[in-house]
Amino acid sequence: MGCTYSEVRFDNPDAQITSFVSEEEVKLVLDSWIILRNDTNVGLHIFKRFFQMHPEFKKLFTEQMMVEDNDLKVNEEKLRHHGNIVMEGLGAAVESLDDSVFLSNVLVTMGESHARHNVKPEMVILLWPAIRDAFNGCLGSDFTSQMATAWEHVFEYMATKFKEGLRKESKHAR
């Protein structure tokens, strides 16, 4: 179950959060965030899972990697730190679900900063399965299909605005 990531909705820079997430879904996200925000390993688990699924992206995380035996290996302490920063950003987003303008501006700015690290718009969607799996690991049976869908819808909105920032910065850099 889940969304098919309609390009019309997913890449519409004018879309508001209410076109992605229902009031009931916001409640599910807020309720689950109470648990997720206190787990200091979720961010690390997101990126470890992401690298399992997409090892080719390790090269973008130069500060969180080390070369060992001619291979890129995760520096767990640095990756945990980065994961915690991502979770703080996610927390700010969750706490701003009722303010689309503020949230949009934050996400666009985050996208712009990630463009400088060679993140491409088509890469953003690839992070969702790792987030979903990490949240499922943290919440266990409390991570229902309805909650997963709610988070997926929040992620769709965030990704849309993040990608807007990536594109904006890429055009600016040309």
N, C-alpha and C positions, 0 to 999 in steps of 0.2 A: 504494500500500500504506500501511497505517497504521491507527490506531485510529479508532473512530467516536465516541469520547468518551461512553461510556455514562454517562448522568446518575446512575445508581445508584452507580457506582464513582467518577466524577469529582467528585461533590458529597457524598461520604460523609466527614464530618469524623472519623470513627473509623477510617478506613482507614489501614493501615500501609504503609510503602514496599514491603514484600514482596508486597503484593497488586497492585502496579503494575510492579515491576521484578524480573526474574529475576537469579540470580547471574551468569549469562553476560552479561546486559545491563549489570550493574554493571561488570564487567570491561571491556567495550567503552567505556563512558563514562569510566572511569578512564584507560584507555589513550589515548583521544582527548584527554582533558583535559590531558595532558602537553604536547601541541602547542598546543591552544587557549589555555591560560593564558599562553603566551609571546607571543601575537599581540596587540599593543596596539591594533589596529584593529578587532577583532571586535565589541566593544561599540558602536563608532561605526557599523559596518556594519549591526548589528542595527537600530538606531534609524533610520538613513537608509532602510533597506528598509521598516521599519514605517511611516514617514511617506510613502513612495511608495505603499504599499498602503492606508493610512488617513490621508490628510492632515488629516482632521477632528480628529484627536487632537493635532495640534501645539499647540492652544490649552491643553492640559493641561500642557505643558512650558514654562511662562512663563520660567523661568530659562535655558532653552537656546535660546530664540528671540529674534529681533529683528524689528522691523517695518521693512520696506523696500518702498517703493512701494506702501503700503497692503496689504502682504501679509506673512504670517509667514514668515520665512526662518530657517534653521538657523544658529545660532552654532556653528560646527564645533568650536571649542576647548571650549566649555562642554558640547556634546553628547558629545564624546570623553571628557571628564571624567566625565560621568554614566554613559556606557557602561562606562568602566573600573570605576566603583563597582558597577554591576550585575554585571560579570564577576567582581569580587572576591566579591560575594555568591553568585554561582553557584559559584565555587570553594569557598567555605565549605560550600555545600550538597553539592557533589560529594564533598568530603572527609569529610562527615558521613553519607554514605549508609548506613553501618553503625549509625547511632544515630538511629532514627526519632523518639524523644522529643525530643532536642535539636534536630534538624532541624525537626520540626513546630513547636516553640516559636519558633524563629527565623523561620520562614516566616509564621506567624500574626502575629507582631510586625511583620514587613515589610508584611503586608497591612493591618494597622491603620494604619500610618504612611501608606500610599498612599491610604487612604480619605480622609484629610485633604486630599488633592490631587484629590478628586473622581473617583478611579478607581472604576469599578463592576465588580462580579463578572463581568458578561457581556463585559467588555473584555479580560479576562486571556487568554482562549483565542486572541484575535486576534494575540497576540505570537508564538505558536509558528511560523507560517510564516516570519517574519522571522528568528527564531533559526535555524531549519533552513537557510534560504538563506545566512545569514552563516557558519554552520559548514561548509556545503558549499563556500563560497568559500574558506575557510581551509584545509580539509582536502583538497579536490579529490577525486581518485579514492579516497582513503582513507576518505571518507565514504560507506560502503556503505549499502545499504538496511537491513541489520541494525543498523548503528550509528545510522542515522536513527531507526529504531524504538525502539532503546534510549533515545536522548535524548528521544524523544517520550514514552515512558513515564515517564522522570524528570520531564519537564515537567508531565505530567498530575498526578503526585503533588505537585510543588511548587505547581502552580496550585490544586489542591484545598485545600491548607493556606493559601495566600495568600488565596484567596477566603473561607475561614473567617475570617481576620483582617479582611478588608474588611467582611464581614457583621457581625461582632462590633462593630467600631468604629462602623458605621452605626447599629446598634441603640443603642449607648451614646450617640451624638451626638443622638439624637431627644429 
